[in-house]
Structure formats: structure tokens, C-alpha cells
Amino acid sequence: MNRLGRLRTSVPAVPLRAIATRAAVAYGLCVGAAPVVAAVGVTAYDVVKRRGRRRRPAQRPGTFEATVGASTLTIFTSGSDVFDDMIASIDAAQESVKLETYIWKADATGQRFLDAINRAAARGVQVWVSYDGFGNLVVPRRFYRQFHPEVRVYRLPAFARPFWRGLVRHSGFNHSKILVVDGRVGYVGGYNIGDEYACEWRDTHVKEEGPAVWGLDHSISQVWNSAHRGEERMQWIEPLSWEPVVTVSANLPLRLTYPIRTVYLNAIDRAQRHIYISTPYFIPDRQVLDALKDAAGRGVDVRVMIPKDSNHVVADWVSRGFYAEMAEAGITVVLYAAGMIHAKTATIDGEWSTVGTANIDRLSLSFNYETNLSVVDRDFAARMEEIFEADSAVSEVLCSPRWQDRHGLARVVETMLRPLRPLL
């Protein structure tokens, strides 16, 4: 046998199965890397684009009131106004204050709330405070060490959770923003606590005085009691009455209950005339998107308001991947151009409305702790429609032909980011 033959026989044959496995791994790495590369790219571009841009005060459509059954409802569209009202309620508290929030900034607004909480505790009011650890990773811990010794504080851990007991049950963020005072006054909506939310963001919060406060109180206690035992638990509060026209829906991952998504789907399926939705991040699952498309297909005027540029550029690009499908289905995409709109609201047929903390995305509807107030009342719906029209006046309607002609690179980025949809 010549030397070449000896060399050939000494090279081991690579099994076809091993080749296929390596190819699959390489393909998986490429596919997995693509959305990460795209996300880093659009984030870097956004940082450069926003550099030097001046922030402007948010538009404020006004404050609106409605009486619904035994409930008095106040709709706030100004952060500074709702924060003043919330702090006044805390200062008037005689029995209890329960505050739950996602983000609590260590700035002037955040300090105002902390000082009000401490004043309440100092005069003997029972005070409970819950906030999300992940949402406040960048906030110095020393800020939260200012609480009065009598304030009961629960920080939902950012990472140190018992995931082995159930990944889904222990992975949600506490995204609710609720305040309940004396079991008689409640607030819920999109406003986090901080200076920029007070002045620069357009958001919506509702104050409720009446039977539905029980639902907000119960939502807070469920989250608190899931992490506490014995005397540390909040006691059950007796409801004032049944209130069928003003109801509270709360997502509780620990119980694997996510009613807000069901409430939205049921309301969309009932729609006959119009659906007006405002959401800062629109990344729906297939069932929610199909429900909106079906409504548009039967002649319902479906409008979805989204920020033209939100505070999360990756979410913006993932959301844009739905625009063409929405436009083709007859859904009107309304791009809010006057800044960052963070409102999580909907109103349907002049009858049903909701205001709360849940975005139209998978995190809010399927994983996070969230709380929404739903109202079946024409007067309240009329106020919500007024707010939607005021926001629409400073918005742009997406033009389908123009969107279809967008740059080819934009289409590539949207495609690359599709794998992130289930994660946002």
C-alpha cells in the first residue's frame, strides 16, 4: 500500500449523525444570536438618536369625574395631579395605608411619597409597602432604608426566588401600581413613582371611592400574604357590597390566575361599534391579535394607540412587526407623537372601559402581577373616549401604503426580533 493510501485509512470517518448535530447546534446559535445582535443594534442607534434631545412636558387632557352606581371615580391624566391627590389621601389616613408599586425612584417625587408614608406611620397608622426588586435594581438601597420602623416593607426579590417550586408561578414581576387608604379610597393605573412620570409621561390613573376599593385592597393583600405568614399577614377585609358595574381583576402568578387577559378577550368579542385601546407596548399573543382582527373584520372600528417612540426601543421594533398585519386587517394604528404615553386603557362601544397596570403584551397578560379596574357605564366610557380623542389629536395615523414601502433594512430588523415576542 502506498503512503497516500495509508494516510487515507488513518483519517477517522465522521458519522452523519454527528455532522447533523453540529449543523443543528451552529444553526441554533445563529438563530439565537440574531435577535440579540438586532436588539443591541437598535438600542445603540436609539441612544445616539436621543442624545441631546430635550424632554418636553406631557400633554394633559384633564381630570374627569363620573359617578357609577355607588362608586365615585376620578380619572387623572396628569402625574403631578394624581401624586398630589395620593399624598393628600395618605396624610389624611386614620387607620391604614397600603401602597404597591413597580418603580419607586429615589428622586424628589419618590422622597415625597416616602416622607408621607413615614408621617402616617409616626402617627400610628398601619402602613404596608410593596415594591418590585427588579424594577428598582438601579435605585440605591439606602433610599429604602429611610422607612419608619413601623412601616412594613416587602421587596419582591429580583432573582432570589424559589423557582424550583414552579417557574411560571415565581417568575412574574410585581407590575401593579395601587394605593388603598383606610379601605375607602383606592388608586390604580399606569403611574410609577418618580419625577419623570409626574411631568414628562402621559399616563392614566383612576381614583375609586366606593365598593370596588375592596378589590384593590384584596389584590394588595394577596401579593403580600403570599410572602408572609402568621401575624405578618394582612387580615381579610369585609367587602362593603357587591358592585357588578365596577370590578377589579388581578393577575396572581402564584395562583396561576390571569383574569385580565380573559376580561380583554371577552370585551373585544362583544364589541359591535368601536374599540379604542391605549398601551405603551403592543406585543400581543396570537389569540388577542386574532380577536382584534375578527372585530375589525365584522365592521368594528378598532384603534390601537401606541407611542411613536417609547422608552423601550426594542419593544418598539418588536411591536412594529405587527403593523402590516394589523393594517391589512383594517385595524387603525395610532402613533402618539407628543412624547411617551404609558396609559393602559381601553373603551368599547361607549359601554365598557378598563384602566389599570397591564400592557397588551405577554409579560403583563401571562406572567406579571397586574391589576385592572373595569367599568360598565356610559358616562365613564364617554370620559374615556374624550381622553382618547384628545390624545389622538397629537398623534399620527399609520398610513398603510407608506408603511409597506418602508426601508428593506427595517423589515430585516423586524424579522430578526420576532423570537423576542414571547419574552416581552
C-alpha positions as CSV (number, residue, x, y, z in Angstrom):
1,M,0.0,0.0,0.0
2,N,1.4,3.4,-0.9
3,R,1.8,6.3,1.5
4,L,-1.3,8.1,0.3
5,G,-3.4,5.0,0.9
6,R,-2.1,4.7,4.4
7,L,-3.0,8.4,5.1
8,R,-6.5,7.9,3.8
9,T,-7.2,4.9,6.0
10,S,-5.9,6.7,9.1
11,V,-8.5,9.5,8.9
12,P,-11.5,8.5,11.1
13,A,-14.9,8.8,9.4
14,V,-17.3,11.3,10.9
15,P,-20.7,9.8,11.4
16,L,-23.5,11.5,9.6
17,R,-25.4,11.9,12.8
18,A,-22.6,13.9,14.4
19,I,-22.4,16.2,11.3
20,A,-26.2,16.8,11.6
21,T,-25.9,17.6,15.3
22,R,-23.1,20.1,14.8
23,A,-25.0,21.7,12.0
24,A,-28.1,22.0,14.2
25,V,-26.1,23.5,17.0
26,A,-24.5,26.0,14.7
27,Y,-27.9,26.9,13.2
28,G,-29.4,27.3,16.7
29,L,-26.5,29.6,17.8
30,C,-27.0,31.7,14.7
31,V,-30.8,31.9,15.2
32,G,-30.4,32.7,18.9
33,A,-27.7,35.3,18.2
34,A,-29.7,37.2,15.5
35,P,-32.3,38.8,17.9
36,V,-29.6,39.7,20.4
37,V,-27.5,41.4,17.7
38,A,-30.6,43.2,16.4
39,A,-31.6,44.3,19.9
40,V,-28.1,45.7,20.6
41,G,-28.0,47.4,17.3
42,V,-31.3,49.2,17.6
43,T,-30.6,50.1,21.2
44,A,-27.2,51.7,20.3
45,Y,-28.9,53.6,17.4
46,D,-31.6,54.9,19.8
47,V,-29.0,56.1,22.3
48,V,-27.3,58.1,19.6
49,K,-30.6,59.4,18.2
50,R,-31.8,60.6,21.6
51,R,-28.6,62.3,22.6
52,G,-29.1,66.0,23.2
53,R,-32.9,65.8,22.7
54,R,-34.8,67.9,25.1
55,R,-37.6,66.3,27.1
56,R,-40.9,68.1,27.0
57,P,-43.8,68.2,29.5
58,A,-46.5,65.6,28.8
59,Q,-49.9,66.6,27.3
60,R,-52.6,66.5,30.0
61,P,-56.1,66.1,28.6
62,G,-57.5,66.9,32.1
63,T,-59.2,65.4,35.1
64,F,-62.6,63.8,34.7
65,E,-65.2,62.5,37.2
66,A,-68.1,60.1,36.9
67,T,-70.5,58.5,39.4
68,V,-71.1,54.9,38.7
69,G,-73.5,53.1,41.0
70,A,-72.2,53.5,44.5
71,S,-68.7,54.5,43.3
72,T,-67.2,57.9,42.7
73,L,-64.5,57.7,40.0
74,T,-61.9,60.3,39.1
75,I,-59.7,59.9,36.0
76,F,-56.3,61.5,36.2
77,T,-54.1,62.2,33.1
78,S,-51.5,64.3,35.0
79,G,-48.9,62.7,37.1
80,S,-48.3,65.7,39.3
81,D,-52.1,66.0,39.9
82,V,-52.6,62.3,40.9
83,F,-49.4,62.3,43.0
84,D,-50.7,65.4,45.0
85,D,-54.0,63.7,45.5
86,M,-52.5,60.4,46.6
87,I,-50.2,62.2,49.1
88,A,-53.2,64.1,50.4
89,S,-55.0,60.9,51.0
90,I,-52.0,59.4,52.8
91,D,-51.8,62.4,55.0
92,A,-55.5,62.1,55.8
93,A,-55.2,58.4,56.7
94,Q,-56.5,57.4,60.1
95,E,-56.3,53.6,60.0
96,S,-54.3,52.1,57.2
97,V,-52.2,52.8,54.1
98,K,-51.3,50.1,51.6
99,L,-49.0,51.0,48.7
100,E,-47.9,48.7,46.0
101,T,-45.7,49.9,43.1
102,Y,-43.4,48.7,40.3
103,I,-40.9,51.5,40.2
104,W,-40.2,53.9,43.0
105,K,-37.4,56.4,42.1
106,A,-35.0,58.0,44.6
107,D,-35.8,61.5,43.4
108,A,-37.9,64.4,44.8
109,T,-41.2,62.7,43.9
110,G,-40.1,59.4,45.4
111,Q,-39.0,61.2,48.6
112,R,-42.3,63.0,48.9
113,F,-44.1,59.6,49.0
114,L,-41.6,58.1,51.4
115,D,-42.0,61.1,53.7
116,A,-45.8,60.9,53.6
117,I,-45.6,57.2,54.4
118,N,-43.4,57.8,57.3
119,R,-45.6,60.6,58.6
120,A,-48.6,58.2,58.6
121,A,-46.6,55.5,60.4
122,A,-45.4,58.0,63.0
123,R,-49.0,59.0,63.9
124,G,-50.0,55.4,64.4
125,V,-51.5,54.4,61.1
126,Q,-50.8,50.8,60.0
127,V,-48.7,51.0,56.8
128,W,-47.7,48.3,54.3
129,V,-45.4,49.0,51.3
130,S,-44.6,46.6,48.5
131,Y,-42.3,47.3,45.5
132,D,-40.6,45.2,42.9
133,G,-36.9,44.4,43.3
134,F,-36.2,44.0,39.6
135,G,-37.9,47.3,38.7
136,N,-35.8,49.1,41.2
137,L,-32.4,47.5,40.6
138,V,-30.8,50.9,39.8
139,V,-32.3,52.6,42.8
140,P,-29.8,52.8,45.8
141,R,-30.8,50.6,48.7
142,R,-30.1,53.4,51.1
143,F,-33.1,55.2,49.8
144,Y,-35.4,52.4,51.0
145,R,-33.6,52.3,54.4
146,Q,-35.3,55.6,55.3
147,F,-38.6,53.9,56.2
148,H,-40.0,54.5,59.6
149,P,-39.5,51.4,61.9
150,E,-43.3,50.8,62.0
151,V,-43.6,50.6,58.2
152,R,-44.0,47.0,57.0
153,V,-42.0,46.7,53.7
154,Y,-41.9,43.9,51.2
155,R,-39.4,44.0,48.3
156,L,-40.3,41.3,45.7
157,P,-36.9,39.7,45.1
158,A,-35.4,40.4,41.7
159,F,-33.7,37.0,41.4
160,A,-33.7,35.1,44.7
161,R,-37.0,33.2,44.3
162,P,-38.0,29.6,44.8
163,F,-38.1,28.9,41.1
164,W,-37.9,25.1,41.8
165,R,-41.5,25.3,43.2
166,G,-42.8,26.4,39.8
167,L,-41.0,28.6,37.2
168,V,-44.1,30.3,36.0
169,R,-45.6,30.8,39.5
170,H,-42.4,32.5,40.8
171,S,-41.2,34.5,37.8
172,G,-43.6,37.4,37.4
173,F,-42.7,41.0,38.3
174,N,-44.9,43.0,40.6
175,H,-46.1,45.4,38.0
176,S,-49.1,46.7,39.9
177,K,-49.4,50.4,41.0
178,I,-52.1,50.6,43.7
179,L,-52.7,52.7,46.8
180,V,-55.5,52.0,49.2
181,V,-56.2,54.3,52.2
182,D,-58.4,53.3,55.1
183,G,-60.1,50.7,52.9
184,R,-62.3,53.5,51.5
185,V,-60.1,55.3,48.8
186,G,-58.2,53.4,46.1
187,Y,-56.0,54.4,43.2
188,V,-54.9,52.2,40.3
189,G,-53.3,52.9,36.9
190,G,-50.1,53.2,35.0
191,Y,-48.2,55.8,37.0
192,N,-45.0,54.7,38.7
193,I,-43.5,56.9,41.3
194,G,-40.8,59.4,40.1
195,D,-40.2,62.9,38.7
196,E,-40.3,61.9,35.0
197,Y,-43.7,60.2,35.5
198,A,-45.0,63.4,37.2
199,C,-44.2,65.7,34.3
200,E,-42.9,64.0,31.2
201,W,-45.1,61.0,30.6
202,R,-48.7,60.8,29.5
203,D,-50.4,58.2,31.7
204,T,-53.8,57.4,33.2
205,H,-54.7,56.6,36.8
206,V,-58.2,56.2,38.4
207,K,-59.2,57.1,42.0
208,E,-62.1,55.0,43.3
209,E,-64.3,55.7,46.3
210,G,-66.8,53.0,46.8
211,P,-67.3,49.2,46.9
212,A,-64.6,48.4,44.3
213,V,-61.9,49.6,46.7
214,W,-62.2,46.2,48.3
215,G,-60.9,44.6,45.1
216,L,-57.8,46.8,45.1
217,D,-57.3,46.1,48.8
218,H,-57.7,42.4,48.2
219,S,-55.2,42.5,45.3
220,I,-52.5,44.0,47.5
221,S,-53.2,41.6,50.4
222,Q,-52.9,38.6,48.1
223,V,-49.4,39.5,46.9
224,W,-48.4,40.4,50.5
225,N,-49.8,37.3,52.1
226,S,-48.1,35.1,49.5
227,A,-44.8,36.0,51.1
228,H,-45.7,36.3,54.8
229,R,-47.0,34.0,57.5
230,G,-48.7,34.3,60.8
231,E,-49.2,37.7,62.3
232,E,-47.3,39.3,59.5
233,R,-50.2,38.6,57.1
234,M,-52.8,41.2,56.2
235,Q,-56.2,40.4,57.6
236,W,-59.2,39.8,55.3
237,I,-61.4,42.9,54.9
238,E,-65.1,42.6,54.7
239,P,-66.5,43.9,51.3
240,L,-68.9,46.8,51.5
241,S,-71.2,45.3,49.0
242,W,-71.3,43.6,45.6
243,E,-70.6,46.1,42.8
244,P,-71.2,44.5,39.4
245,V,-70.5,47.6,37.3
246,V,-67.1,48.5,38.8
247,T,-64.9,45.4,39.2
248,V,-61.2,44.7,39.8
249,S,-59.3,42.0,38.0
250,A,-55.9,41.0,39.4
251,N,-53.3,38.7,37.9
252,L,-51.7,36.5,40.6
253,P,-48.9,34.3,39.2
254,L,-48.6,32.4,42.5
255,R,-52.1,31.1,42.0
256,L,-51.7,30.7,38.2
257,T,-54.6,33.1,37.7
258,Y,-54.5,35.7,34.9
259,P,-58.1,37.1,34.5
260,I,-57.1,40.4,32.8
261,R,-56.4,38.6,29.5
262,T,-59.8,36.9,29.7
263,V,-61.5,40.2,30.5
264,Y,-60.0,41.8,27.5
265,L,-60.8,38.9,25.2
266,N,-64.5,38.8,26.4
267,A,-64.9,42.6,25.9
268,I,-63.3,42.5,22.4
269,D,-65.6,39.6,21.4
270,R,-68.6,41.6,22.5
271,A,-67.7,44.8,20.5
272,Q,-70.2,45.9,17.9
273,R,-69.2,49.5,17.1
274,H,-65.7,50.6,18.3
275,I,-62.7,49.5,20.3
276,Y,-60.2,52.2,21.5
277,I,-57.0,50.8,23.1
278,S,-54.0,52.7,24.6
279,T,-51.0,50.7,25.5
280,P,-47.3,51.6,25.8
281,Y,-46.1,48.3,24.4
282,F,-48.2,46.3,22.0
283,I,-46.8,42.8,21.7
284,P,-50.0,40.6,21.7
285,D,-50.2,36.9,21.7
286,R,-51.9,35.3,18.7
287,Q,-55.3,34.9,20.4
288,V,-55.5,38.6,21.4
289,L,-54.4,39.8,17.9
290,D,-56.9,37.4,16.2
291,A,-59.7,38.7,18.4
292,L,-58.9,42.3,17.3
293,K,-58.7,41.2,13.7
294,D,-62.0,39.4,13.9
295,A,-63.6,42.5,15.4
296,A,-62.3,44.7,12.6
297,G,-63.5,42.1,10.1
298,R,-67.1,42.4,11.3
299,G,-67.0,46.2,10.9
300,V,-65.9,47.3,14.3
301,D,-63.7,50.5,14.3
302,V,-60.6,49.1,16.0
303,R,-57.9,51.7,17.0
304,V,-54.8,50.9,18.9
305,M,-52.7,53.8,20.3
306,I,-49.0,53.2,20.8
307,P,-46.1,55.6,21.4
308,K,-44.4,56.6,18.2
309,D,-41.2,56.2,20.3
310,S,-41.4,54.6,23.7
311,N,-38.8,54.3,26.5
312,H,-38.0,50.8,25.3
313,V,-36.7,50.8,21.7
314,V,-36.6,47.0,21.4
315,A,-40.2,46.8,22.4
316,D,-41.0,49.4,19.7
317,W,-39.3,47.4,17.0
318,V,-40.9,44.2,18.1
319,S,-44.3,45.9,18.1
320,R,-43.7,47.3,14.5
321,G,-43.5,43.7,13.3
322,F,-47.3,43.6,13.8
323,Y,-48.2,46.8,12.0
324,A,-48.5,45.4,8.5
325,E,-50.8,42.6,9.6
326,M,-52.9,45.0,11.6
327,A,-53.3,47.4,8.7
328,E,-54.2,44.7,6.3
329,A,-56.9,43.5,8.8
330,G,-58.4,47.0,9.0
331,I,-57.0,47.9,12.4
332,T,-56.0,51.5,12.8
333,V,-52.6,52.0,14.3
334,V,-52.4,55.4,16.1
335,L,-48.9,56.6,16.9
336,Y,-48.8,59.0,19.9
337,A,-46.3,61.7,18.8
338,A,-46.3,64.1,21.8
339,G,-43.9,62.1,24.0
340,M,-44.2,58.9,25.9
341,I,-47.7,57.6,26.5
342,H,-47.8,54.9,29.2
343,A,-51.6,54.6,29.7
344,K,-53.0,51.1,29.8
345,T,-56.7,51.7,28.9
346,A,-59.5,50.6,26.7
347,T,-63.0,51.6,26.0
348,I,-65.6,49.7,23.9
349,D,-68.9,50.7,22.4
350,G,-69.4,53.6,24.8
351,E,-70.3,51.0,27.4
352,W,-67.2,49.2,28.8
353,S,-63.9,50.6,29.9
354,T,-60.8,49.5,31.7
355,V,-57.9,51.4,33.3
356,G,-55.0,49.6,35.0
357,T,-51.4,48.4,35.0
358,A,-51.4,45.7,32.4
359,N,-49.9,46.3,28.9
360,I,-51.1,44.4,25.9
361,D,-48.1,42.1,25.9
362,R,-47.2,38.6,27.1
363,L,-45.4,39.7,30.3
364,S,-48.4,41.7,31.6
365,L,-51.2,39.3,30.4
366,S,-49.5,36.0,31.2
367,F,-46.7,36.4,33.8
368,N,-46.8,39.6,35.9
369,Y,-48.7,40.7,39.0
370,E,-51.1,43.2,37.4
371,T,-54.3,45.0,38.5
372,N,-57.1,46.5,36.3
373,L,-60.3,48.3,37.1
374,S,-63.2,47.6,34.7
375,V,-66.3,49.8,34.5
376,V,-69.6,49.2,32.7
377,D,-71.1,52.7,32.4
378,R,-71.8,55.1,29.6
379,D,-70.8,58.3,31.4
380,F,-67.4,56.8,32.4
381,A,-66.9,55.5,28.9
382,A,-67.7,58.9,27.5
383,R,-65.0,60.4,29.6
384,M,-62.5,57.8,28.4
385,E,-63.5,58.5,24.8
386,E,-62.8,62.2,25.4
387,I,-59.3,61.4,26.6
388,F,-58.7,59.1,23.7
389,E,-59.7,61.8,21.2
390,A,-57.5,64.4,23.0
391,D,-54.6,62.0,22.7
392,S,-55.4,61.3,19.0
393,A,-55.2,65.0,18.2
394,V,-51.5,64.9,18.9
395,S,-50.9,61.5,17.2
396,E,-50.2,60.2,13.7
397,V,-52.3,57.5,12.0
398,L,-50.1,54.9,10.3
399,C,-50.6,55.1,6.6
400,S,-50.6,51.5,5.2
401,P,-49.1,52.2,1.7
402,R,-46.3,54.2,3.2
403,W,-45.6,51.6,5.9
404,Q,-45.4,48.9,3.2
405,D,-42.8,51.0,1.4
406,R,-40.5,51.3,4.5
407,H,-36.8,50.6,4.1
408,G,-35.8,47.0,3.5
409,L,-33.4,47.0,6.4
410,A,-36.3,47.8,8.8
411,R,-38.0,44.7,7.6
412,V,-34.9,42.6,8.2
413,V,-34.6,44.0,11.8
414,E,-38.3,43.3,12.5
415,T,-37.8,39.7,11.3
416,M,-34.7,39.2,13.4
417,L,-36.5,40.4,16.5
418,R,-39.5,38.1,16.2
419,P,-38.1,35.5,18.5
420,L,-38.3,38.0,21.3
421,R,-42.1,38.3,21.2
422,P,-42.8,35.6,23.8
423,L,-40.3,37.3,26.2
424,L,-41.7,40.9,26.1
